[in-house]
């Protein structure tokens, strides 16, 4: 239980970085306008809904909390890496 709580705590710290860095990456790196930033936040909301749906389906299959925490961490790493390397708006939103 302590391992799961520790992993969740640290992943929560890094998850808070994503919404904070999205405007910086979108406005500075991708040179988007403020109206396009709204579309970026909309795509983040849609991704959150899809992630919640995926989480609910994985929980219904009796996946362990440890496995779900590891999966969430891996997805977070993928999102952060993609935020760093994606060069265009069309690729950034998905």
N, C-alpha and C positions, 0 to 999 in steps of 0.2 A: 504494500500500500504506500509506503514512503517513496519507493522508486517512482510509482505512478504520479504521486503528488509533486515530486521534484521535477519530473519531466514536464508535467503540465504547467508548473510555475515558470520554468525556463522557456517553454514554447509560447506561453502567454506574453512574456516579455518581448519576444521577437515578433509575435503577431501584432503587437501594438505598433511596431515599426512600419508595417505595410501601409496603413492609412496615413501615417505621418509623412512617409516618403513619396507617396503617389503624386501629390501636387508638385513636389520638387522635380521628380523625374519627368513628369508630363510637361511641365511648363519650361524647365531649363533644358533638359536633354532632348526631348522630342519637339520642342518649340511649338506646343499647342496653344490655342487660344482658350480663354476662360469658358466659352461655350462648349468646347470639346472636352474640357475637364469635367463638365457635368456628365457627359457620356461615359467617361472613364469611371466615375463614381457609380453610375448606373450599372456598368458591367461588373463592378465589384459587388454590388448588391445582388445581382443575378447569380454571381459565383457563390455568394454566401448562401443563397437559397438552394442552389444545386449541392453545395457541400453539406447542408443540413439534411437534405433528402438522402444523400449518399450515406451520411452518418446513421440516419434512422434505419436505412435498409441493412447496413452492416450490423447494427445492434440487434436487429430482428433475427439475424443469422447466428446469434450467440457468439459473436466475436468477443475476444477478451478486451477489457479496457486497456491493457498494455499494448495490444496490437493496434487498437484504434489510435492511441497516443503516438506510437511510432509512425503510423501511416500519416497522421496529421503533420508530424514533424517533417516527413519526407516531402509532402505536398508543399509545405511552407518553404522548404529549401528550394524546391523547383520554382516557386513563384518569385522568390527573391533573386534567383539567378536569371530568370527570364526578364525580370524588371531591369536588370543591369545590362543585358545584351540585346534586347529587342530594339531595332532601329526605327520602326515605323508605327504610326498610330493604329493602323489596321491590325497589326500583330500584337500590339500592346493591350488592347481591350480584351480579347479572349483570354 
